[in-house]
Amino acid sequence: MGSSGDDGYRLLNEYANGFMVSQVLFAACELGVFDLLAEAPGPLDVAAVAAGVEASSHGTELLLDTCVSLKLLKVETRAGKAFYENTELSSAYLTRVSPTSQCSLLKYLGRTSYGCWGHLADAFAIREGRNQHHRVLGKKVDDLFQDAYYRSPETQLRFMQAMHGVAKLTARQVATAFDLSRFSSACDVGGCTGALARELAREYPGLQVTVFDLPDVVELAVHFQPAGPQAAQIHFAAGDFFRDPLPSAELYVLCRILHDWSDDKVHKLLSKVAESCKPGAGLLLVETLLDEKKREAQGSLIQSLNMLVQTEGRERSRGEYQCLLELHGFHQVQVVHLEGVLDAMLATRVAP
Ligand SMILES: C[S@@+](CC[C@H](N)C(=O)[O-])C[C@H]1O[C@@H](n2cnc3c(N)ncnc32)[C@H](O)[C@@H]1O
């Protein structure tokens, strides 16, 4: 150790420059590079891309070649001139028209999350132990805590678009992780745009699903609901899950909800769900699990920090969730690791 050629130094550089890689991705998305290339009749040269995204040709060339090195673009050279096109990855995830587009998520990460993470060391979580939205939105912390989700209307919509993009990718796996056919009604608590509700309705044609979310989210959710055969099975209900009664259902779903909240609030929410349940009712919990030692699963640990920086919560291990569930009368906990980053847990409410 101690020379620029050693593995430690290489790893250090990789970590230190990691944010630059994210920024290349965010910038190329924000500028619309992938959309431009998707809409073009064939591969484009630097001048055409620079004109299309209204950027300098020097900057565009650097950006395009860096994207090639990151496998976000392909290049071919004809008569000494480079022509660029999307890779499979960018066509699937980085173009707006793709049904699996993650553009909204990247926009949210690039604008809101990146802003919060920029304050990681100097203020924040580790010293203050609270999220950093106030620094990004420029509001007083106390005002933000009045607003249940610490967001301006603009960031709220951006957040919903981001959640919708991710949920569309993961909803099928969640809906099929367990056999839920014994339930005839479900309530997706904090169900946002209804993306998971749609998949549950598709998988179980006899299931009626209520999406319960904050009033302003429910109001905006109509923009995300294309009419379809499942529409008659899905209903939206507005309310605050800490204050208002939850719609009655045989199955409650909490997908990426508990990780937003402190243990106190998690207890509050789980006791509300438990009160609303009859014995035999189900609770489907979907989160990213930490390993039991909480030192190994790098992706989950980073997400746990992300929760600290952006919310009141943290990720938890399977053991921690199992304790929380059992404390609130949910037993027979089954766990399935889904493809990607999520884990699903199904528990049954037993008689108190
Ligand atoms: C991280 S998102 C998860 C959305 C969705 N379940 C998913 O997995 O894509 C959290 C959701 O909880 C909702 N939420 C937050 N606080 C709430 C409250 N007090 N009452 C009802 N919904 C709330 C948010 O509006 C948001 O839709």
The ligand as a Tripos MOL2 file, in Angstrom:
@<TRIPOS>MOLECULE
LIG
   27    29     1     0     0
SMALL
NO_CHARGES

@<TRIPOS>ATOM
      1 C1        -41.5390    5.8470   -0.9360 C.3       1 LIG1
      2 S1        -43.1490    6.1530   -1.5380 S.3       1 LIG1
      3 C2        -43.6600    4.5260   -1.9620 C.3       1 LIG1
      4 C3        -44.7550    4.5210   -2.9810 C.3       1 LIG1
      5 C4        -45.2260    3.1480   -3.4140 C.3       1 LIG1
      6 N1        -45.7310    2.3710   -2.3080 N.3       1 LIG1
      7 C5        -44.1320    2.4240   -4.1410 C.2       1 LIG1
      8 O1        -43.5800    1.4410   -3.6330 O.co2     1 LIG1
      9 O2        -43.7990    2.8500   -5.2610 O.co2     1 LIG1
     10 C6        -44.0580    6.5290   -0.0790 C.3       1 LIG1
     11 C7        -45.5520    6.8200   -0.3160 C.3       1 LIG1
     12 O3        -46.1750    7.0530    0.9640 O.3       1 LIG1
     13 C8        -47.0290    8.1650    0.8510 C.3       1 LIG1
     14 N2        -47.2110    8.7850    2.1810 N.ar      1 LIG1
     15 C9        -46.2650    9.4330    2.9030 C.ar      1 LIG1
     16 N3        -46.7920    9.8690    4.0600 N.ar      1 LIG1
     17 C10       -48.0890    9.5030    4.0520 C.ar      1 LIG1
     18 C11       -49.1620    9.6610    4.9930 C.ar      1 LIG1
     19 N4        -48.9610   10.2870    6.1580 N.pl3     1 LIG1
     20 N5        -50.3710    9.1510    4.6830 N.ar      1 LIG1
     21 C12       -50.5710    8.5140    3.4920 C.ar      1 LIG1
     22 N6        -49.5810    8.3100    2.5740 N.ar      1 LIG1
     23 C13       -48.3650    8.8080    2.8550 C.ar      1 LIG1
     24 C14       -46.2990    9.0790   -0.1190 C.3       1 LIG1
     25 O4        -47.1650   10.0480   -0.6700 O.3       1 LIG1
     26 C15       -45.7770    8.0770   -1.1380 C.3       1 LIG1
     27 O5        -46.7200    7.8210   -2.1480 O.3       1 LIG1
@<TRIPOS>BOND
     1     1     2 1
     2     2     3 1
     3     2    10 1
     4     3     4 1
     5     4     5 1
     6     5     6 1
     7     5     7 1
     8     7     8 2
     9     7     9 1
    10    10    11 1
    11    11    12 1
    12    11    26 1
    13    12    13 1
    14    13    14 1
    15    13    24 1
    16    14    15 ar
    17    14    23 ar
    18    15    16 ar
    19    16    17 ar
    20    17    18 ar
    21    17    23 ar
    22    18    19 1
    23    18    20 ar
    24    20    21 ar
    25    21    22 ar
    26    22    23 ar
    27    24    25 1
    28    24    26 1
    29    26    27 1
@<TRIPOS>SUBSTRUCTURE
     1 LIG1         1 GROUP 0 **** ****
